[in-house]
Amino acid sequence: MLSINFIREHTDKVKNGLKVRNFPQEELSVIDEIISTDDDRKANQTKNDACLAEINRLSKDIGALYKEGKRDEAETLKSQVTELKVTSKELSGEGVRIADRLDELLLAVPNVPHPSVPKGNTEDDNEIIQDWPTELPSLEDGLPHWELAKKFDLIDFEAGVKITGSGFPLFKGKGSRLERSLINFFLDEAVNAGYEEIIPPLLVNASTARATGQLPDKEGQMYHCEKDDLYLIPTSEVPVTNIYRNVTLTDEDFPIKLTSYTPCFRREAGSYGADVKGLNRVHQFDKVEIVQIAHPDRSYQVLDRMVEHVKDVLAKLELPYRILRLCGGDLGFTSALTYDFEVYSAGQGKWLEVSSVSNFETFQANRLNLKYKDSSGKRSLAHTLNGSALALARIMAALLENNQTNEGVKIPEVLQPYTKFDIIK
């Protein structure tokens, strides 16, 4: 959430940023309404403060008048105090209403894009900043991963539908072993890079989801346990980042580097047809996440290092990949800058997104009330960042498709110590 002070001090920057996000022109007035509502809040507070100050002054006078035996004058002032208390109560109620409205307006405004974010409306306008340097693999008789999974008895999509529904795959045998091996490999890579491993809860409360921006923007994408008012996590970014909600750090605490493996749950599975076949889009999937909390002066250097981490992991898996800088129209609500990683899926002849690495700057920290105190004692908002390292469903799809041979599916060398086999026959 953008702070009201930031919006006041950088009104034109905020409006121009919303234009990059393709905010409709008629909706840009929300910024003016935010400032106007904040003016009303301040005016209301000033009136109420003056009212309360007058009540305190009169109360002292009343006591003095009683001591002097001036009962009638004291009673007159008591009547004035009673009226002022009624006025103060009304002003307080109005203040709550104004504050709620201001909060509602602020929650509806997305983050301001970084200056490097290109203009554009859809994913077709994303900027490719690094492409696979050699010819992409071509398989004349290659199978898509869902057929390979059936052929080698790795994933039972039909059983998942029977047990739960579409989008809940059931892994088995060497498919389960390969999935677990990928999880352990990704975690080991993160830990070796200095990230502390976290195992968080898989359900979070509304305050937690609101702090990282899932509410009120993405409530339709989350599974909600209504009886307990808890949400299944769409990514471990949500509980892990919230570890630092209402926390004040010091300069010495940076950098904070956390990693976590969790199952993830998302209701919205996207379009129909080939885009959602097999593991392309699922409601439950495994993911290893990396999260950093950084000093604002260094957060974009941190972002670059996180991008390099994901590149290194994909290179070790020997998967063709490319990196895209998301355009304004495709940028997530909370992000200031996002790099997407896509791997090439040879069996389908298409690119599959497997990671998003983002800098949220102060947007999440403002909701989290996550601050740091410098050596002078000044408190400021920290920056939060996160990235998928990696999302397993599509990585599994690409591994199966890109490594299929006449003998079977070959396992990348880096995974063989984990799987304990080098080919699936």
N, C-alpha and C positions, 0 to 999 in steps of 0.2 A: 504494500500500500504506500502510495506517495504521501509524504507528510504535507500538512496544510502550509507549513512554512516554506517548503520547497516549491509548492504550487504558486504561492504568493511571490516568491523571489524569482521564479523562472517561468512565469506564465506563458510567454511566447515559446519557450523551449518545449514546454509540455504540450501546447497546442500543435506545434510543428511535429513533435514526436507522434502524436495521435494521427496526424495526417499521413505519416509514413506507415502507420498501422492501418491506413485506409478507413479511419473513423469517418462516418458520414458527416458532412459539413454541418448539418442541422443539429448533430449531437455534440459538437464541440462546445456548445453553450453550457454544457455541464460544468466546465471549468469556471465560467463566470458565476454559475449558480453556487458552486462550492465556495468561492470567495465571498459572494453575497450572503450565504448562509453563515459563514464564519463571522462576517461583520455583525449579523444579527445575534450570534452567540456572544460576541464581545459586548455588544450594547446591552444585552439582557443581563450579562454578568455584572456590568458596571452599575446598572440600576439596582440589582439585588444587593450588591456590595454596599451601595449608598444607603439602601433601605435598612440593612443589617447594622450599619454603623450608626444610623439614627436611632434604631431600637436600643443599642447599647448606650448611646448618650442619654436618651430619655430615661432609661432604667436607672442610671446613676443619679439623675436629677430627681427622680421619684423617691429614691431612698433618702436623699438629702432633705427633700420637702417633708417627708414623714417625720424625720428627726426634728425638724423645725416646727412641727405641729401644723403644718399647712396641708391638711388632709384633702380639702376640696381641690386645691391646685394639683396635688398628687394624683387624685382620682381622674382629673381631666387628662393628665399626661398618660395615665394608664389606658384610657380609652384610645388615645392616639397610638399607643404601642400595640394595642389589640388590632387596630385597623392596619398598622404597618406589618404585623405578623401575617395577616391575611394576604396582604399584597406580596410579601416575600414568598409565601407559599405558592401563590399563583405564578410569580416570576420563576421560582424553582421548577415548577411543573413545566412551564414554557421552555425553560432552559434544557430540561431533559429531552423534550420533544425536538428542539433545535439540534441538540447534540446527536440524537439518534438519526436525524435526517442528514446531518453532516457526515456521520459515519457511513450511512447508506450510500451517499454520493461518492465518498472516497473509495469505498470498496468496489465501486463499479468502474473505476478508472484503471486501465492496465499500466504497466511499467513504461517508462520512456525509453525508446530504443537507443542503443549506442550509435554514435555517428557513422560507424562502418556498416550498419544494417542497410542493405539495399531496399529500394522501393519495389513494391510488387504486390500482387493480389493473392496469388496461390503458390503452391509448391513448384509450379513450372517456372516461377520467377526467382527461385533460390539460386544463389551464386555458387558455382562449383569452384572451390579454391584449390583443390588437389584431386587429380584424377588418376586412375590406374595407368601407369606409364607404358604398359605393354598390351598386347592383344588379349582380349578377354577370352576365357575358355569357351570353346564351342563343342557341344556334344550332339552329334548327328542323331544318335539313338538314345540320348539321355532321358532319364525318367525324372519327373518331379518328385520331391521328397515324400509326398503322401503315398506314392506308389512304391518307392523304395522302402518306406516304413512298413508297408504291408508285405512286400516281397521278403524282407528279412526279419519280419515279426518284431519290430522295434517299438511301434506305437499303435495302439488300438483305438482309433478315433470312434468307432462304432460303440465300443464299450463305454467310452467317456460320455457319449450321448445318452446311452441307456442309464448310466449311473447318475448323471447330473443334467447334461444338455449339451447343445452345440457349443464348441469353444472351450471344452474341458478335456484335453487329451489325456490318455492313460498310457504312460511309458512302461515298458516291460523288458525283461532280459537285458541284452546288450544296449538297448535304447536307454534303459534306466541307468546303466553303468556309464554310458557316454554322457548323459545329462549330468550325473553326479560328478563325473570327471571334469566337465567344463566348469561347474560351480567351484570345485576345489582349486582348479587351475587359476580361475579369475581371482579368487580370494587370495591365493598365495602371491599372485602378481601384485595385488594391491598392498598386502602386508609387507612384501619385500620393498615396495616403493614408499614405505613409511606410514601407511594408513593403519589406524587402530581398528580392529574388528569389533563390530557390535552385533548382537542378536536382539532386535527390538520386538515389541509386541506387534502383532499383525492386525490388531484393531485399534482405532484411535477415537477419541472423543471429538466433538464439533470444534472445540477451541483449538485443538491441535491441527485439524484439517484447515481451519480458517487461517491459522498463523502462517502456513506455507502456501496459501493461495488456492487450495482445492475448493474451499467454500468462500464465497457463494458461486464461484465461476464454474465448477465442474461437478456439482452434486449429482447431475444426471449420469455421470460416468462411474460413480462409486456405488458399491453394494452397501445398503444401509440396514443395520439391525435395529428396527424401529423400537422394539420393546426396551432395549437398553440404550438407545440413541448412540450407537457406536457404528463406525464405518470400517469396512475392510480396506486395507491400504492399497492404493494404486501403484505405489512405489515406496521403497524404504526411505527415500528422501524425507517423507513426511514425519515419521517418528524420530528418525535420527537427527534431523535439523532441530526438532523441538526439544531435544535434550538441553538446548541452550536458550529456551524461552525464559524470559525474565531473568537473564543472567548478564552481569557486567564483567567484562574481561579486562585484562591489562595488556599492554604492548607485548609483554613477555610471553603471553599465552599463545600468540600466533607463531606458526600456522597451526590450525586445528584440522587434522586429517582423519576422517572416519570412513570405514567401509562396512558394507553389510550385505549379506545374502538373505533374501526372503522370497517366498511366493508373492506374486502381485495379482491384484484382482481389478478388472475393469469391465463395466457393464457394456459400454459402447464398443462394438466390434467393427464398426465401419460399414463399408459397402457390401454388396452381394457378389456372388460369382467367384471367379478365379482369385480375386484379391483376398478372399477370406478362406480359401481352401487350405486344408492341412494346418500348418503352423503359422501361416501368413498373418492371421489375426485371430487371437484367442482371448478368452475371458480370464483365464488363469495361466500365468507363466512365471518362470523363475528368472530372477535378475540379481546381479551383483552391482551395487551402487557405490559410487565414491562421492563423498561430501566434504567440502572444505569451508571453513569460516576464516576469512582473511581480513587483513588491514586494508582499508580502501585504497591506499596508495600502491598496494601490491597485487590487487585482486586480478588484474588483467594479465600479469605475469603468471599468477597461479592458474588462470584459465588456460594459458598456452601450455603449461606443464601438464595439465589434465588432458588436454588434447593429445599431447605427445604420448601420454600413458596409454590412451586407447589405441593410438596408432601402433604402438609397440606390441600390444596384445594381439591385434589383428595380424600384424606381420608375422608373429610367431605361429599363428594358426594357418599361415600361408593362404589367406583369403584375399581375393581382389577387393579393394575398397576404394571409396572416394569420400571426400569431405565437402559438405555444403555449408555456406553461411546463409541462414534463413532470412528471407525477405520480411518486410514489415507485416504483410498480410498473413504470413505463415508462422510468425513468431508467437510463442506461448504468452499467455496473459501476464505472467510474473517475470518474464525474462527481459533483460536488456540486450543480451547477445547470445545466440545459440548456434553451435556448430552441430550439424547432424552427420553421422557416419552411416554410409550405406555399403553393404557387401553385395557382390554380384552372385546371383543365383543361376547357375549354368543350366539346371534342368528346366527352369521357367524362362530363362533369357531375360531376366529383369533385375533391377536393383531393389534391395530390401533394407529399410532403415533398421539399424541395430543399436544405435546409441545417439543420445542428445547430450551435449556438454554445454552448460549454461552458466552465465554470471547474472545473478539477480540484483547485484549491487545492494542498495539498502532496502529494496522493496519488501522482501521477506523479513528482514531484520526489524523494520518498523512495526510490522504486525507482531513479531516475536518479542518486541521490546528487548532486543539483543544489542547491547552497547559495549563499548570498550572505553577505558579511562586511560588517557595518556599521562606522561610524567608530570604534567602541570595540574592534573586533576580534572581536566576537561573531559566530558562524556560525549561520545559521538556514536552513531550507528555503525555497526560492522557490515561487511559484505558477505553474502552467502553464495556458494556455488555448488553445483552437483553435476554428475555425469553417470551414464550407464556404462558399466565396464565388466560385463556387458549384459544385454538382454538375450536370454538363451534361446527362445523359441526360433527366431529367424537365423541365429547363428547355427543352431542344429540343422535347420533346413538347408542352409548354404553348405555346411560341411558335408551333409549326405549327398547333395546334388553335385558339388564340385569335385568330390573325391570318388565318385563311382567309376568302376572299371569292369572289365569282363569277369574278373576274378571276385569282385565284391567291392565294398566301400572301404577305402584305405583310411587309416587314422593318422592325422598329423603327428609327426615325430614328438612334438612337445607334449602331446596328450598321452602318449603310450605308457609312460610311467604311472599314469593315473588309471587308465583303462585296463592295463595288463594284457592288452591284445593290440595287434597292429592292423588288423583287417576284420571286417564283418563279412562273413561268407554266407 
